[in-house]
Amino acid sequence: MDPLIISGILIFLLPLIMFPIILLLGKINANYRKYAGPMATSAIFISFLLSYYLYINGKNIVFEGQWFYNFTWGIYVDPLSISMSLMVSGVSFLIHMFAIGYMGKDPNKHVYFAETTLFTGGMLGVVLSSNMVMFFLFWELVGLCSYLLIGFWWFKPNAASAAKKAFIVTRVGDVLLILGLAVLYWQFIKFGDPLSVTTIINNAHYVDKVQLAIAGALILGGAAGKSAQFPLHVWIPDAMEGPTTVSALIHAATMVTAGIYLVARIFPVYIFALPWAGYLVLYIGAFTAFLAGTMGIVMNDIKRILAYSTISQLGYMLAALGLGIVATENTISISIYHLIVHAFLKALLFLSAGAILYSLLDIRDIRKMGGLWKKMPITITAMFIGSLTLVGFPPTAGYFSKDEIISLSYFLSQNNPGIYYAWLLLLIGAFLTTVYTFRMFFTVALGSPRSYAAEHAKDPPWVMIVPLVILSILSLIYGIFQEDFYSYLGEVSFTVPIYVEMLPFILVLLGIYIAWLFYGSRRFSAESFAKRSGILYSLVRAKYYLDYIYTNIIADRVVVYLAYAFSLFDRYIVDGFVNAIGRAFNYTADITKRLQTGIVQNYATLVIIGLILFLIIGKIMGVI
Amino acid sequence: MSLLINYLLPAFVLFAFGIVEIFWSFLTKENRHFSYIAILGGILAFILLLLNIDEHYSNGVFIFDSAGTILSLLFVFLMVVIAFSTFRFNYSHPEIFYSLLLISTGSMVLAVYSSNLISIFVTFEASSMATYILASYPKSRKTLEASMKFFVIGALSSSIIIFGISFYYISTSTFSLGYTSGSSLYLLSLIFLMVGFGFKLSLFPFHSWAIDTYTGSRSPVSALLSTSSKLMALAIMIRIFIFTFDKGLSGYVQLFFIIISIFTMTYGNVTALVQRDVKRMLAYSSVANAGYLSLVFTILPGSGPELALAAIIIFSIAYILMKGGSFIAMENFEDKGTRIEDLSGLGKKRPLLALSFTILLFSLAGIPPTMGFMGKYFLFLSLIEGNLWWLAIIAVLNSAISVYYYFRVVMYMYWKNSDKQISGNAYIDYAVFSLSILTLVLGILIPVIIGSFYNIWGMIP
């Protein structure tokens, strides 16, 4: 086979193979557990090198082998999947390296590293799959790993319930996804190999627009579940109960982007669908970007702030894709560019949060931090760089990625007024991003330490510093690769007036100033402002009562009673039917066993009766 | 290798070793010597048969084809396994047991090669006579009763076969197979032959002896009676009935077999549900399996019998492994009772035996990837290809019923406990284990080599 194809398969196979090895090694002897981290990290580094090998050697490699029924398996390598696979393996490598230090004292670290390795293999499989069936299997595998890793500290009741919540909420999305795939299968069966990515991309324009829109909307449901888009975003903030490295790896940089990747992968399905599917993608993205921003402002848990920020930024990526769909432009490169920049900066922010938690003994409330810039300068500097990149302060990479999306939405709204509100939402979202980011940063870094742990904080060991430095550098300078990236993935060019281009930057400055007034210099009190906002504040603080609706109304009032009704149906109707059949057979058997009298004369009579019966049948049929 | 003697040699080797056993009894009465001789003879015959596996040769009396050779290999293999598992037998006159084992197997080998009603009858009777005596070994009230019932019904069936043969001769003026006639006498002879050989195959309603004989005789003998002896009858019936389907009679013959197979399957499976004795349950399941085996006759007139004829060989391999292994495993419980409660806690007491027996029961129930699944799969597939999909549904439903009583045994072995000791010895365990491993390995291998089972039956019209 072609070495390129082999290396393409090895990219995701290698971590998958390492999973049982690491797990068994730790099980056999507790002394070997210390090798788990380095082993996992090096395996993923090899995956990164293989991805790089594909990047320099091939642009489009498609390999499909017969699998089962009329499905194939294989790898689909194009600029989109190569860039994703480089990002996933690279960021995963850095986070694994950080985790060697962060998880160093955990007694079950072999389990942790085995599971993250399995996750990375699954995620690379998601990225490189050539077939939606294979894609779905890997998609479920990363969902499983997410569940396992959120509940990694299972002895914490919060972690256990958060893991369940994440699993159940994403399951809702997965049901929609599998329905969408069924629609795709039904529509594409006439082109042979129905769920192959190649078939879908090449033949989308032959398919009925209505069916494509239905499939697209259902698949968007799956993407929304995985990528935490409104209204299925509720699981990510709870998922922060897992180890911080897990949050960085799975719930910031890689797995949550799988939904975005899915929409980008089958972009032609949306392009050739009825327009409402595109508007759905656009407005779900834009609204989530805005909504999550408002919730980020009122959180006090450092990881939850970052979680809402992740949701908001994923909204930007989805909105960028939606813009392209609505305007029939190829905006994948803009969306994926933001995805990659976000992976860097969010991994950076999460890892620096992890470093803070590491020194502060897992205190996550930002009100108990403060003055950390002096105590742990490298970490907080890294966090500062991450914050600047997140808000899109020039010349960081965030400026090139996020403001591009906002400008693009303005540009496209010139011809299509329907996009105008998306531009507004995204613009306000940028402002909100600035406020919550710098609220967090000022509270954590400035002022004086507000707890005993914060007074005695210090920078973590080098193995955790190195990934922070690398990610900081990437976040700062990745902007210069913008044009190269666009030309690699697909050119988009547009121009907007200078004042529109400057608008997000002005809002960023304004946001930083407001955050400074409230949290930096403390000239205004945030608490009294919150009190005066009244109902608006409590609405946001309660996360718009979405969790309440899902848990207390839908789950408790509807699902529980439905489940009870179904269980009654199952117990009395289904089981009753089955038991009746069983009883009927037993009664029959009680009769038939009487044929066995144990008397040989009866047996002989039976033989003769049988013979005579066949003769009679022959006579009746008239052949004898 | 085209001399007739080359093809007859394996059977003659078995006969010769059978006679050696008798003479050996003048030297010693120790059971293991006779077991060695039987194993030696079996291995020699096995090798000689392997040399013939691709050869085809026929004269008016015998037809040597691959299907016959495969069945003969199975018979000899099972005989070797039985001889191995009875290594620790300790009863008087071991030479009788092993000598009859060899002679009956030799007769069966000749019977599956026969293509003339006279040679069929002679070899069939030779094997029957040997098995009548085997069923009564070692001498006890129970085995004598089993043997007596077997003999009475066997004698009745032989007379029916003779009737059938005479009608055949009257209508076609020959004893050779392959000649058909449109006369009503010909169909009469077919009915008589079907009833006569159906007794050996334990088809409903000629099955009753089988239940008592399989339960009453010693387990290794039951293993022989319920597998080799049955498959011999099956092969004979295939050789006779394969010619009846191109002469306007196909509809009637097919109808008879459809009725018989439905009744046999359903009767065997349903009655097995309420059996509390595992050996008796296996006897009923053996009747049910005879129903599956007789499905092949319903497909022969359909669209191309190639798949059906390949499937029946695969099912035969599966059947001889799983049913033979299950009965041999029951030998462990002969002394202490074969009720289902007596198997409680086998999983803890004898893990290897329990595991092997579980695999064999799974195979009988038709759970993939065992050989039993493959046999049923290809058989039912050929039913569907022959447009008998409704019969396939009945067969699958029957197969589903059977899962219940097989799994009940597994449940008792692993989830129930008892303090009762279990007798038996390691030789039985190894014999059962080897059969269960073969069931698994062949089950995985068969889909790859199914192609080589096509066109192995000689004399297809």
Interface residues (C-beta under 8 A of the other chain):
Chain A: G582 F585 N586 T588 A589 D590 T592 K593 L595 Q596 G598 V600 N602 Y603 A604 L606 V607 I608 I609 G610 L611 F614 L615 I617 G618 M621 V623 I624
Chain B: M148 K149 V152 I153 L156 S157 I160 S184 L187 L188 I191 F192 M194 V195 F199 F204 P205 F206 S208 W209 I211 D212 L249 Y252 L255 F256 I259 Y267 V270 T271 A272 L273 V274 Q275 I401 Y404
